[in-house]
């Protein structure tokens, strides 16, 4: 999980370095095009055993939703400090919790509600409305979080019918296709150095998703979730060293509150799942 935080911050650093010189739809398209070319060789088994036709609409919807989130994230990354983008991104699990209650029929217990409110409080600590101006970058990142949450919820639904390689591969393909019209609309010539940097983000992001999966396989999510706070630490250090961004204690404090709330939600999910599959004493006597 520690390696995951480093790899994802590398992605953030490159996007920040490329900055606003490339429009967000174009830069996100180039990133996902590179990712698609990387994963295509691993998609051969899908030709022999294609996913159920009834799920293709969900795959397409996920690609479109994820494309919106990625574009907004690229836009925010070029306009606000790295640490602030990272901290606001921690709100995604909170939107997942709300979405699971609204669309998957999961019960929204009082504990979940309190955790969601705590996370929203953390977001307000970061944004400090009324004390500082909330710009387009902050708004874009706040809108990106629910888009990524929708993508996660759709992925959770798709795991019933498809394996992880198919889910990730089709996400790359459909996300690339969804980003193409916007990229063509704002397209401007870029050098091969920019293409190379954006292709490198695909390498780091793929590595990050792989190490994340390994972390979830090796340890409970309640143990790995707090380690995500390291990503905010790395992002803060990177912002100071590479981009001369000042340390904002409100961003650190708000990020800590959000991570704490997300960790608590993960803990409650694990306890609930364990309770649902553990038979009672009376059942074991049958």
C-alpha positions as a LaTeX table, in Angstrom:
\begin{tabular}{lrrr}
\hline
Residue & $x$ (\AA) & $y$ (\AA) & $z$ (\AA) \\
\hline
Unk1 & 0.00 & 0.00 & 0.00 \\
Unk2 & 2.95 & 2.28 & 0.66 \\
Unk3 & 4.22 & 1.61 & $-2.87$ \\
Unk4 & 0.74 & 2.39 & $-4.17$ \\
Unk5 & 0.82 & 5.85 & $-2.61$ \\
Unk6 & 4.21 & 6.57 & $-4.19$ \\
Unk7 & 3.12 & 5.41 & $-7.65$ \\
Unk8 & $-0.09$ & 7.47 & $-7.59$ \\
Unk9 & 1.82 & 10.55 & $-6.47$ \\
Unk10 & 4.16 & 9.99 & $-9.44$ \\
Unk11 & 1.10 & 10.17 & $-11.69$ \\
Unk12 & 0.08 & 13.39 & $-9.95$ \\
Unk13 & 3.56 & 14.87 & $-10.37$ \\
Unk14 & 3.66 & 14.25 & $-14.10$ \\
Unk15 & 0.21 & 15.71 & $-14.69$ \\
Unk16 & 1.20 & 18.74 & $-12.63$ \\
Unk17 & 4.44 & 19.07 & $-14.61$ \\
Unk18 & 2.62 & 18.97 & $-17.95$ \\
Unk19 & 0.29 & 21.55 & $-16.42$ \\
Unk20 & $-2.19$ & 23.63 & $-18.36$ \\
Unk21 & $-0.15$ & 23.67 & $-21.58$ \\
Unk22 & $-2.26$ & 20.74 & $-22.83$ \\
Unk23 & $-6.09$ & 20.92 & $-22.51$ \\
Unk24 & $-7.47$ & 18.50 & $-19.93$ \\
Unk25 & $-9.57$ & 16.44 & $-22.41$ \\
Unk26 & $-6.55$ & 15.99 & $-24.69$ \\
Unk27 & $-4.08$ & 15.09 & $-21.93$ \\
Unk28 & $-6.48$ & 12.61 & $-20.32$ \\
Unk29 & $-7.15$ & 11.05 & $-23.75$ \\
Unk30 & $-3.43$ & 10.59 & $-24.42$ \\
Unk31 & $-2.97$ & 9.03 & $-20.99$ \\
Unk32 & $-5.77$ & 6.49 & $-21.53$ \\
Unk33 & $-4.77$ & 5.77 & $-25.10$ \\
Unk34 & $-1.34$ & 4.76 & $-23.80$ \\
Unk35 & $-2.97$ & 2.66 & $-21.10$ \\
Unk36 & $-5.15$ & 0.91 & $-23.68$ \\
Unk37 & $-2.16$ & 0.05 & $-25.85$ \\
Unk38 & $-0.44$ & $-1.35$ & $-22.75$ \\
Unk39 & $-3.30$ & $-3.62$ & $-21.73$ \\
Unk40 & $-4.43$ & $-4.85$ & $-25.17$ \\
Unk41 & $-1.95$ & $-7.79$ & $-25.24$ \\
Unk42 & $-3.55$ & $-9.09$ & $-22.03$ \\
Unk43 & $-7.06$ & $-8.92$ & $-23.52$ \\
Unk44 & $-6.64$ & $-11.88$ & $-25.89$ \\
Unk45 & $-8.52$ & $-14.33$ & $-23.61$ \\
Unk46 & $-11.57$ & $-12.04$ & $-23.84$ \\
Unk47 & $-11.86$ & $-12.83$ & $-27.56$ \\
Unk48 & $-12.29$ & $-16.51$ & $-26.72$ \\
Unk49 & $-14.58$ & $-15.91$ & $-23.76$ \\
Unk50 & $-16.29$ & $-12.53$ & $-24.25$ \\
Unk51 & $-18.17$ & $-10.91$ & $-21.35$ \\
Unk52 & $-21.96$ & $-11.31$ & $-21.25$ \\
Unk53 & $-23.68$ & $-9.05$ & $-23.75$ \\
Unk54 & $-26.01$ & $-7.73$ & $-21.07$ \\
Unk55 & $-23.05$ & $-6.16$ & $-19.23$ \\
Unk56 & $-21.61$ & $-4.23$ & $-22.16$ \\
Unk57 & $-23.90$ & $-1.29$ & $-21.48$ \\
Unk58 & $-22.55$ & $-1.10$ & $-17.93$ \\
Unk59 & $-18.98$ & $-1.24$ & $-19.20$ \\
Unk60 & $-19.75$ & 1.58 & $-21.62$ \\
Unk61 & $-21.45$ & 3.64 & $-18.90$ \\
Unk62 & $-18.47$ & 3.13 & $-16.62$ \\
Unk63 & $-16.07$ & 4.28 & $-19.31$ \\
Unk64 & $-18.10$ & 7.43 & $-19.92$ \\
Unk65 & $-18.42$ & 8.19 & $-16.19$ \\
Unk66 & $-14.74$ & 7.59 & $-15.57$ \\
Unk67 & $-13.87$ & 9.82 & $-18.53$ \\
Unk68 & $-15.74$ & 12.70 & $-16.89$ \\
Unk69 & $-13.89$ & 12.15 & $-13.61$ \\
Unk70 & $-10.48$ & 11.91 & $-15.28$ \\
Unk71 & $-11.02$ & 15.09 & $-17.31$ \\
Unk72 & $-12.08$ & 17.02 & $-14.20$ \\
Unk73 & $-9.09$ & 15.64 & $-12.28$ \\
Unk74 & $-6.64$ & 16.70 & $-15.00$ \\
Unk75 & $-8.26$ & 20.14 & $-15.05$ \\
Unk76 & $-7.95$ & 20.50 & $-11.24$ \\
Unk77 & $-4.41$ & 19.16 & $-11.19$ \\
Unk78 & $-3.18$ & 22.01 & $-13.37$ \\
Unk79 & $-4.77$ & 24.71 & $-11.22$ \\
Unk80 & $-4.57$ & 23.91 & $-7.49$ \\
Unk81 & $-1.79$ & 22.55 & $-5.26$ \\
Unk82 & $-1.02$ & 18.84 & $-5.42$ \\
Unk83 & $-1.78$ & 18.30 & $-1.73$ \\
Unk84 & $-5.20$ & 19.92 & $-2.08$ \\
Unk85 & $-6.13$ & 17.77 & $-5.09$ \\
Unk86 & $-5.03$ & 14.67 & $-3.18$ \\
Unk87 & $-6.92$ & 15.57 & $-0.01$ \\
Unk88 & $-10.16$ & 16.40 & $-1.84$ \\
Unk89 & $-9.82$ & 13.14 & $-3.77$ \\
Unk90 & $-10.19$ & 11.26 & $-0.48$ \\
Unk91 & $-13.90$ & 12.15 & $-0.54$ \\
Unk92 & $-14.55$ & 9.53 & $-3.25$ \\
Unk93 & $-15.16$ & 6.64 & $-0.75$ \\
Unk94 & $-17.77$ & 8.81 & 0.95 \\
Unk95 & $-19.68$ & 9.20 & $-2.32$ \\
Unk96 & $-19.32$ & 5.43 & $-2.80$ \\
Unk97 & $-21.08$ & 4.92 & 0.54 \\
Unk98 & $-23.92$ & 7.25 & $-0.42$ \\
Unk99 & $-24.21$ & 5.68 & $-3.88$ \\
Unk100 & $-24.30$ & 2.16 & $-2.45$ \\
Unk101 & $-27.27$ & 3.18 & $-0.33$ \\
Unk102 & $-29.09$ & 4.93 & $-3.18$ \\
Unk103 & $-28.43$ & 2.52 & $-6.06$ \\
Unk104 & $-27.39$ & $-0.83$ & $-4.59$ \\
Unk105 & $-29.98$ & $-0.96$ & $-1.83$ \\
Unk106 & $-27.43$ & $-1.06$ & 1.00 \\
Unk107 & $-28.65$ & 0.24 & 4.34 \\
Unk108 & $-27.29$ & 3.61 & 5.41 \\
Unk109 & $-26.68$ & 2.99 & 9.10 \\
Unk110 & $-26.26$ & 5.84 & 11.60 \\
Unk111 & $-22.54$ & 5.05 & 11.83 \\
Unk112 & $-22.19$ & 5.53 & 8.07 \\
Unk113 & $-24.11$ & 8.79 & 8.20 \\
Unk114 & $-21.83$ & 10.10 & 10.94 \\
Unk115 & $-18.73$ & 9.09 & 8.97 \\
Unk116 & $-20.06$ & 10.82 & 5.84 \\
Unk117 & $-20.74$ & 13.99 & 7.84 \\
Unk118 & $-17.22$ & 13.83 & 9.30 \\
Unk119 & $-15.73$ & 13.51 & 5.81 \\
Unk120 & $-17.78$ & 16.45 & 4.56 \\
Unk121 & $-16.49$ & 18.42 & 7.53 \\
Unk122 & $-12.95$ & 17.54 & 6.45 \\
Unk123 & $-13.72$ & 18.82 & 2.96 \\
Unk124 & $-15.00$ & 22.09 & 4.42 \\
Unk125 & $-11.80$ & 22.43 & 6.48 \\
Unk126 & $-9.83$ & 22.15 & 3.24 \\
Unk127 & $-12.00$ & 24.52 & 1.23 \\
Unk128 & $-12.79$ & 27.01 & 4.04 \\
Unk129 & $-15.70$ & 28.67 & 2.20 \\
Unk130 & $-16.07$ & 32.27 & 3.23 \\
Unk131 & $-12.42$ & 32.50 & 4.24 \\
Unk132 & $-10.86$ & 31.84 & 0.85 \\
Unk133 & $-12.09$ & 31.90 & $-2.71$ \\
Unk134 & $-13.22$ & 28.55 & $-4.10$ \\
Unk135 & $-11.95$ & 28.44 & $-7.66$ \\
Unk136 & $-12.66$ & 26.26 & $-10.70$ \\
Unk137 & $-9.92$ & 23.82 & $-9.68$ \\
Unk138 & $-11.53$ & 23.00 & $-6.33$ \\
Unk139 & $-14.97$ & 22.74 & $-7.91$ \\
Unk140 & $-13.63$ & 20.41 & $-10.61$ \\
Unk141 & $-12.00$ & 18.09 & $-8.05$ \\
Unk142 & $-15.14$ & 17.98 & $-5.91$ \\
Unk143 & $-17.13$ & 17.01 & $-9.01$ \\
Unk144 & $-14.52$ & 14.41 & $-9.99$ \\
Unk145 & $-14.93$ & 12.53 & $-6.69$ \\
Unk146 & $-18.58$ & 11.44 & $-7.26$ \\
Unk147 & $-17.74$ & 10.57 & $-10.88$ \\
Unk148 & $-14.98$ & 8.22 & $-9.68$ \\
Unk149 & $-17.37$ & 6.88 & $-7.05$ \\
Unk150 & $-19.90$ & 5.99 & $-9.78$ \\
Unk151 & $-17.12$ & 4.24 & $-11.68$ \\
Unk152 & $-16.23$ & 2.21 & $-8.58$ \\
Unk153 & $-19.86$ & 1.23 & $-7.96$ \\
Unk154 & $-20.24$ & 0.07 & $-11.56$ \\
Unk155 & $-17.02$ & $-1.93$ & $-11.22$ \\
Unk156 & $-18.41$ & $-3.57$ & $-8.10$ \\
Unk157 & $-21.52$ & $-4.58$ & $-10.04$ \\
Unk158 & $-19.47$ & $-5.87$ & $-12.98$ \\
Unk159 & $-17.39$ & $-8.19$ & $-10.79$ \\
Unk160 & $-20.41$ & $-10.51$ & $-10.70$ \\
Unk161 & $-19.94$ & $-11.37$ & $-14.38$ \\
Unk162 & $-16.37$ & $-10.44$ & $-15.39$ \\
Unk163 & $-12.81$ & $-10.88$ & $-14.18$ \\
Unk164 & $-10.52$ & $-7.99$ & $-13.23$ \\
Unk165 & $-8.53$ & $-8.05$ & $-16.48$ \\
Unk166 & $-11.69$ & $-7.68$ & $-18.55$ \\
Unk167 & $-13.05$ & $-4.93$ & $-16.30$ \\
Unk168 & $-9.83$ & $-2.91$ & $-16.36$ \\
Unk169 & $-9.27$ & $-3.53$ & $-20.08$ \\
Unk170 & $-12.75$ & $-2.47$ & $-21.14$ \\
Unk171 & $-12.51$ & 0.57 & $-18.86$ \\
Unk172 & $-9.37$ & 1.66 & $-20.71$ \\
Unk173 & $-10.96$ & 1.08 & $-24.12$ \\
Unk174 & $-14.32$ & 2.73 & $-23.43$ \\
Unk175 & $-12.74$ & 5.59 & $-21.47$ \\
Unk176 & $-10.42$ & 6.30 & $-24.40$ \\
Unk177 & $-13.36$ & 6.32 & $-26.82$ \\
Unk178 & $-15.39$ & 8.57 & $-24.52$ \\
Unk179 & $-12.50$ & 11.03 & $-24.23$ \\
Unk180 & $-11.84$ & 11.13 & $-27.99$ \\
Unk181 & $-14.55$ & 13.67 & $-29.03$ \\
Unk182 & $-13.51$ & 16.18 & $-26.36$ \\
Unk183 & $-9.85$ & 15.72 & $-27.21$ \\
Unk184 & $-10.50$ & 16.36 & $-30.91$ \\
Unk185 & $-12.55$ & 19.45 & $-30.06$ \\
Unk186 & $-9.68$ & 21.11 & $-28.16$ \\
Unk187 & $-6.76$ & 19.39 & $-29.90$ \\
Unk188 & $-3.52$ & 21.29 & $-30.21$ \\
Unk189 & $-0.10$ & 20.11 & $-31.39$ \\
Unk190 & 2.11 & 18.64 & $-28.67$ \\
Unk191 & 5.69 & 17.48 & $-28.67$ \\
Unk192 & 6.79 & 13.89 & $-28.28$ \\
Unk193 & 8.13 & 14.79 & $-24.85$ \\
Unk194 & 4.58 & 15.54 & $-23.63$ \\
Unk195 & 3.30 & 12.31 & $-25.20$ \\
Unk196 & 6.10 & 10.46 & $-23.43$ \\
Unk197 & 5.31 & 11.99 & $-20.05$ \\
Unk198 & 1.59 & 11.23 & $-20.36$ \\
Unk199 & 2.40 & 7.67 & $-21.46$ \\
Unk200 & 4.51 & 7.33 & $-18.34$ \\
Unk201 & 1.48 & 8.19 & $-16.23$ \\
Unk202 & $-0.19$ & 5.09 & $-17.67$ \\
Unk203 & 2.77 & 2.99 & $-16.51$ \\
Unk204 & 2.69 & 4.42 & $-12.98$ \\
Unk205 & $-1.11$ & 4.22 & $-12.76$ \\
Unk206 & $-1.15$ & 0.59 & $-13.91$ \\
Unk207 & 1.55 & $-0.24$ & $-11.37$ \\
Unk208 & $-0.41$ & 1.57 & $-8.68$ \\
Unk209 & $-3.58$ & $-0.39$ & $-9.40$ \\
Unk210 & $-1.59$ & $-3.64$ & $-9.33$ \\
Unk211 & 0.05 & $-2.90$ & $-5.95$ \\
Unk212 & $-3.31$ & $-1.72$ & $-4.61$ \\
Unk213 & $-4.87$ & $-5.04$ & $-5.59$ \\
Unk214 & $-1.99$ & $-6.92$ & $-3.96$ \\
Unk215 & $-2.41$ & $-4.88$ & $-0.77$ \\
Unk216 & $-6.11$ & $-5.70$ & $-0.59$ \\
Unk217 & $-5.31$ & $-9.37$ & $-1.17$ \\
Unk218 & $-2.66$ & $-9.49$ & 1.57 \\
Unk219 & $-4.30$ & $-7.47$ & 4.34 \\
Unk220 & $-7.73$ & $-6.28$ & 5.49 \\
Unk221 & $-8.89$ & $-3.03$ & 3.92 \\
Unk222 & $-9.14$ & $-1.56$ & 7.44 \\
Unk223 & $-5.38$ & $-1.97$ & 7.74 \\
Unk224 & $-4.51$ & $-0.59$ & 4.30 \\
Unk225 & $-6.94$ & 2.34 & 4.26 \\
Unk226 & $-5.05$ & 4.56 & 6.78 \\
Unk227 & $-1.84$ & 4.08 & 4.77 \\
Unk228 & $-3.49$ & 6.13 & 2.01 \\
Unk229 & $-2.77$ & 9.18 & 4.15 \\
Unk230 & 0.87 & 8.73 & 3.11 \\
Unk231 & $-0.17$ & 9.87 & $-0.36$ \\
Unk232 & $-1.02$ & 13.27 & 1.10 \\
Unk233 & 2.38 & 13.36 & 2.83 \\
Unk234 & 4.22 & 12.56 & $-0.41$ \\
Unk235 & 2.07 & 15.05 & $-2.34$ \\
Unk236 & 2.86 & 17.80 & 0.18 \\
Unk237 & 6.60 & 17.10 & 0.05 \\
Unk238 & 6.52 & 16.96 & $-3.74$ \\
Unk239 & 4.64 & 20.24 & $-3.93$ \\
Unk240 & 7.23 & 21.92 & $-1.72$ \\
Unk241 & 10.33 & 20.51 & $-3.40$ \\
Unk242 & 9.33 & 20.41 & $-7.06$ \\
Unk243 & 6.74 & 23.16 & $-7.42$ \\
Unk244 & 7.45 & 25.54 & $-4.51$ \\
Unk245 & 3.93 & 25.13 & $-3.14$ \\
Unk246 & 3.44 & 26.30 & 0.48 \\
Unk247 & 2.29 & 23.86 & 3.17 \\
Unk248 & $-1.36$ & 24.40 & 4.05 \\
Unk249 & $-2.12$ & 23.00 & 7.53 \\
Unk250 & $-5.84$ & 23.11 & 6.79 \\
Unk251 & $-5.34$ & 20.73 & 3.85 \\
Unk252 & $-3.38$ & 18.31 & 6.06 \\
Unk253 & $-5.97$ & 18.50 & 8.85 \\
Unk254 & $-8.94$ & 18.14 & 6.50 \\
Unk255 & $-7.30$ & 15.26 & 4.66 \\
Unk256 & $-6.71$ & 13.49 & 7.97 \\
Unk257 & $-10.38$ & 13.87 & 8.92 \\
Unk258 & $-11.52$ & 12.48 & 5.56 \\
Unk259 & $-9.13$ & 9.52 & 5.70 \\
Unk260 & $-10.27$ & 8.78 & 9.25 \\
Unk261 & $-13.91$ & 8.78 & 8.15 \\
Unk262 & $-13.15$ & 6.57 & 5.14 \\
Unk263 & $-11.20$ & 4.17 & 7.35 \\
Unk264 & $-14.10$ & 3.93 & 9.77 \\
Unk265 & $-16.53$ & 3.19 & 6.96 \\
Unk266 & $-14.18$ & 0.46 & 5.66 \\
Unk267 & $-13.94$ & $-1.03$ & 9.16 \\
Unk268 & $-17.72$ & $-1.12$ & 9.56 \\
Unk269 & $-18.09$ & $-2.72$ & 6.11 \\
Unk270 & $-15.65$ & $-5.48$ & 7.10 \\
Unk271 & $-17.43$ & $-6.11$ & 10.42 \\
Unk272 & $-20.81$ & $-6.22$ & 8.66 \\
Unk273 & $-19.51$ & $-8.62$ & 6.00 \\
Unk274 & $-17.97$ & $-10.89$ & 8.62 \\
Unk275 & $-21.20$ & $-10.90$ & 10.62 \\
Unk276 & $-23.29$ & $-11.76$ & 7.56 \\
Unk277 & $-21.27$ & $-14.88$ & 6.75 \\
Unk278 & $-20.72$ & $-16.12$ & 10.31 \\
Unk279 & $-23.40$ & $-18.66$ & 11.35 \\
Unk280 & $-25.05$ & $-18.35$ & 14.72 \\
Unk281 & $-24.57$ & $-20.92$ & 17.45 \\
Unk282 & $-28.02$ & $-22.36$ & 16.75 \\
Unk283 & $-27.23$ & $-22.72$ & 13.04 \\
Unk284 & $-24.05$ & $-24.66$ & 13.75 \\
Unk285 & $-26.05$ & $-27.25$ & 15.72 \\
Unk286 & $-28.16$ & $-28.08$ & 12.69 \\
\hline
\end{tabular}
